[in-house]
Amino acid sequence: MGKTRKGGKTEMAVLNRRIVACERCPRLRDYCRKVAVEKRSAYRNWTYHGKPVPNFGDAKARMLIVGLAPGAHGANRTGRMFTGDRSGDFLYRALFEVGLANQPTSMQADDGLKLHDALVTAALHCAPPDNKPLPDELANCTVWLDATFDILHKLRVVVCLGRIAFDAVMRLYQRRGWIERRSAYAFGHGVVHRIADRPTVVCSYHPSQQNTFTGKLTPGMMRAVMEQARVLSRKRLGDAHRHDAARLNE
């Protein structure tokens, strides 16, 4: 039986405090502190967060959105996932358009943004140099993804933004015995993996500028993924009785 909303919020608050206090990866912690001191000229009056970035959203969510890592001058600055950069603008506009966010923008941690039935996390909670985490750093952060799954008692859908997020999620599924071989599950934009009695996995390109500026990922494509995920999150676990990988809307 799921815990009460109050209990879910308390568990998530405790987990988030542990995430922010994490010192598992010296290279990442040194980098985040360095960025917080040096800053970008446009943000010279900001006090950067400069620490691991906690989860953000509804602690009773049926949908979990997994990104890559905080941006050095985005979430590492603001202290909230996908906040203060163009990737966040792209993501939260889509969530707003499908009814999962109360506003389309995410500029700073106290701007009033709230998510309904969705929670945002990442494969890595610290900003990595050149946006390229090392394998051992991703491994160190798995403890937080595992804990997030444990708290989301009503979880139905996991949206993976990019291949690194997808790999992190599928490794978790394999560790827990939910799948046998990761090689049976391919990443591709709009691919949906329905896994019997487990949260459905929905794949999306990451809303990085590399993808959005080139048109590889358009607002319509992101909105379609989030709408499909929202619909799937309303379904009961067990509705799909076999692994069924399909393209979005096929």
C-alpha positions as CSV (number, residue, x, y, z in Angstrom):
1,M,0.0,0.0,0.0
2,G,1.3,3.5,-0.9
3,K,2.2,5.9,1.8
4,T,0.3,9.1,2.5
5,R,1.1,12.3,0.6
6,K,2.6,13.8,3.7
7,G,4.7,10.7,4.2
8,G,5.9,10.8,0.5
9,K,6.8,14.5,0.9
10,T,8.8,13.8,4.1
11,E,10.7,10.9,2.5
12,M,11.5,13.0,-0.6
13,A,12.7,15.9,1.6
14,V,15.0,13.6,3.5
15,L,16.4,12.1,0.3
16,N,16.9,15.6,-1.2
17,R,18.9,16.7,1.8
18,R,21.1,13.6,1.5
19,I,21.6,14.3,-2.2
20,V,22.6,17.9,-1.6
21,A,25.1,16.8,1.1
22,C,26.7,14.1,-1.2
23,E,30.5,14.2,-1.6
24,R,31.0,10.9,-3.4
25,C,32.7,12.3,-6.5
26,P,35.7,14.7,-5.7
27,R,36.2,15.7,-9.3
28,L,32.6,16.8,-9.6
29,R,32.4,18.6,-6.3
30,D,35.6,20.5,-7.1
31,Y,34.3,21.5,-10.5
32,C,30.9,22.7,-9.2
33,R,32.5,24.8,-6.5
34,K,34.9,26.3,-9.0
35,V,32.1,27.3,-11.4
36,A,30.2,28.7,-8.4
37,V,33.1,31.0,-7.6
38,E,34.2,32.0,-11.1
39,K,30.6,32.3,-12.4
40,R,29.5,33.5,-15.9
41,S,29.6,37.2,-16.4
42,A,25.8,37.3,-17.0
43,Y,25.3,35.8,-13.5
44,R,28.0,37.6,-11.6
45,N,25.4,38.9,-9.0
46,W,24.1,35.4,-8.4
47,T,25.0,33.2,-5.4
48,Y,25.4,29.9,-7.1
49,H,24.0,26.7,-5.6
50,G,27.3,24.9,-6.4
51,K,26.2,21.6,-4.8
52,P,24.5,18.4,-5.9
53,V,21.0,19.3,-7.2
54,P,18.0,17.6,-5.6
55,N,15.0,16.0,-7.2
56,F,12.1,18.4,-8.1
57,G,8.4,17.9,-8.4
58,D,5.5,15.9,-7.0
59,A,6.6,13.3,-4.4
60,K,3.5,11.2,-5.2
61,A,4.1,11.3,-9.0
62,R,3.2,8.6,-11.4
63,M,5.7,9.9,-13.9
64,L,9.5,10.2,-13.4
65,I,11.6,12.3,-15.8
66,V,15.3,11.4,-15.8
67,G,17.8,13.8,-17.4
68,L,21.5,13.7,-17.8
69,A,23.0,16.1,-15.2
70,P,22.7,19.7,-14.0
71,G,24.0,22.4,-16.3
72,A,27.0,24.3,-15.0
73,H,25.3,27.7,-15.2
74,G,21.7,26.3,-15.1
75,A,20.8,24.0,-12.2
76,N,24.2,24.2,-10.7
77,R,23.5,28.0,-10.3
78,T,19.8,27.9,-9.4
79,G,19.7,24.7,-7.4
80,R,16.7,23.2,-9.2
81,M,16.6,20.6,-12.0
82,F,16.4,22.0,-15.5
83,T,16.1,25.6,-14.2
84,G,17.9,28.6,-15.6
85,D,18.9,27.4,-19.0
86,R,17.3,26.7,-22.4
87,S,17.0,23.0,-21.9
88,G,14.7,23.7,-18.9
89,D,12.7,26.2,-21.0
90,F,12.1,23.5,-23.6
91,L,11.2,20.8,-21.1
92,Y,8.9,22.8,-18.8
93,R,7.0,24.3,-21.7
94,A,6.1,20.8,-22.8
95,L,5.1,19.8,-19.3
96,F,2.9,22.9,-19.1
97,E,1.3,22.3,-22.4
98,V,0.2,18.7,-21.4
99,G,-1.0,19.8,-17.9
100,L,1.8,18.6,-15.7
101,A,3.2,22.1,-14.8
102,N,1.5,25.2,-13.6
103,Q,3.6,27.5,-15.8
104,P,5.8,27.2,-18.9
105,T,9.0,28.8,-17.6
106,S,11.6,27.9,-15.0
107,M,14.0,30.7,-14.2
108,Q,14.9,30.3,-10.6
109,A,14.0,28.1,-7.6
110,D,11.5,30.5,-6.1
111,D,9.6,31.4,-9.3
112,G,6.4,29.5,-8.3
113,L,6.8,26.6,-10.6
114,K,5.0,23.4,-9.5
115,L,4.7,20.0,-11.1
116,H,1.6,17.8,-10.9
117,D,2.0,14.0,-11.0
118,A,5.6,14.4,-12.3
119,L,9.0,14.4,-10.7
120,V,12.3,15.4,-12.4
121,T,15.7,13.8,-11.5
122,A,18.9,13.0,-13.3
123,A,21.4,10.2,-13.8
124,L,24.0,12.5,-12.2
125,H,23.2,15.2,-9.6
126,C,26.4,17.3,-10.1
127,A,27.4,19.3,-13.2
128,P,30.2,17.4,-14.9
129,P,33.1,19.2,-16.8
130,D,32.2,19.5,-20.5
131,N,28.9,17.8,-19.7
132,K,30.7,14.4,-19.8
133,P,30.5,12.3,-16.6
134,L,32.9,9.5,-16.0
135,P,31.6,5.9,-15.6
136,D,32.5,5.7,-11.9
137,E,30.7,9.0,-11.3
138,L,27.5,7.7,-12.9
139,A,27.9,4.5,-10.8
140,N,28.2,6.6,-7.6
141,C,25.0,8.4,-8.3
142,T,22.9,5.2,-8.8
143,V,22.2,5.1,-5.1
144,W,20.0,8.3,-5.5
145,L,18.1,6.9,-8.5
146,D,17.4,3.7,-6.6
147,A,16.2,5.7,-3.6
148,T,14.0,7.9,-5.8
149,F,12.3,4.8,-7.3
150,D,11.7,3.4,-3.8
151,I,9.9,6.6,-2.7
152,L,7.6,6.9,-5.8
153,H,5.1,4.2,-4.7
154,K,2.7,5.1,-7.5
155,L,5.3,5.2,-10.3
156,R,3.9,4.1,-13.7
157,V,6.1,5.8,-16.4
158,V,9.8,6.7,-16.6
159,V,10.7,9.2,-19.3
160,C,14.4,9.0,-20.2
161,L,15.9,12.2,-21.7
162,G,18.8,11.0,-23.7
163,R,20.9,7.8,-23.9
164,I,22.8,8.3,-20.7
165,A,19.6,8.6,-18.7
166,F,18.1,5.6,-20.5
167,D,21.2,3.5,-19.7
168,A,21.0,4.5,-16.0
169,V,17.4,3.5,-15.8
170,M,17.8,0.2,-17.7
171,R,20.8,-0.7,-15.4
172,L,18.5,-0.2,-12.5
173,Y,15.8,-2.4,-14.0
174,Q,18.4,-5.1,-14.6
175,R,19.8,-4.8,-11.0
176,R,16.4,-5.3,-9.6
177,G,15.7,-8.3,-11.8
178,W,12.9,-6.5,-13.8
179,I,14.7,-7.3,-17.1
180,E,17.2,-10.0,-18.1
181,R,19.3,-8.3,-20.7
182,R,19.7,-4.6,-21.4
183,S,20.6,-5.3,-25.0
184,A,17.0,-6.2,-25.7
185,Y,16.0,-2.6,-25.1
186,A,17.0,0.0,-27.6
187,F,17.1,3.7,-27.3
188,G,15.4,5.9,-29.8
189,H,13.2,9.0,-29.7
190,G,9.6,8.1,-29.2
191,V,10.4,4.4,-28.4
192,V,8.2,3.0,-25.6
193,H,9.2,-0.1,-23.7
194,R,6.3,-1.7,-21.9
195,I,7.6,-4.2,-19.3
196,A,5.2,-6.4,-17.5
197,D,4.2,-5.2,-14.1
198,R,6.9,-2.5,-14.1
199,P,6.9,1.2,-15.0
200,T,6.8,1.8,-18.7
201,V,10.0,3.4,-20.1
202,V,9.5,6.2,-22.7
203,C,12.6,7.5,-24.6
204,S,13.2,11.0,-25.8
205,Y,16.1,13.0,-27.2
206,H,17.6,15.2,-24.5
207,P,16.5,18.9,-24.8
208,S,20.1,20.1,-25.1
209,Q,20.8,23.0,-27.4
210,Q,22.7,20.6,-29.6
211,N,19.4,18.9,-30.3
212,T,16.9,21.8,-30.1
213,F,18.9,24.3,-32.2
214,T,19.5,21.8,-35.0
215,G,15.9,20.7,-35.1
216,K,16.7,17.1,-34.1
217,L,14.2,17.7,-31.2
218,T,11.3,20.1,-31.9
219,P,8.7,21.5,-29.4
220,G,6.1,19.3,-31.0
221,M,8.3,16.2,-30.6
222,M,8.9,16.9,-26.9
223,R,5.2,17.7,-26.3
224,A,4.1,14.4,-28.0
225,V,6.5,12.4,-25.8
226,M,5.2,14.0,-22.6
227,E,1.5,13.6,-23.7
228,Q,2.1,9.9,-24.4
229,A,3.8,9.5,-21.0
230,R,1.0,11.3,-19.3
231,V,-1.6,8.9,-20.8
232,L,0.5,5.9,-20.0
233,S,0.9,7.1,-16.4
234,R,-2.8,6.7,-15.9
235,K,-2.7,3.0,-16.8
236,R,-2.3,0.4,-14.1
237,L,0.8,-1.7,-13.8
238,G,0.2,-5.0,-15.4
239,D,-1.9,-3.7,-18.2
240,A,1.0,-4.9,-20.5
241,H,1.8,-8.5,-20.0
242,R,5.0,-8.7,-22.1
243,H,7.9,-6.6,-23.3
244,D,6.5,-4.5,-26.1
245,A,8.8,-1.9,-27.7
246,A,6.9,0.4,-30.0
247,R,7.4,3.8,-31.6
248,L,5.3,6.7,-30.2
249,N,1.9,6.8,-31.8
250,E,2.4,3.6,-33.8
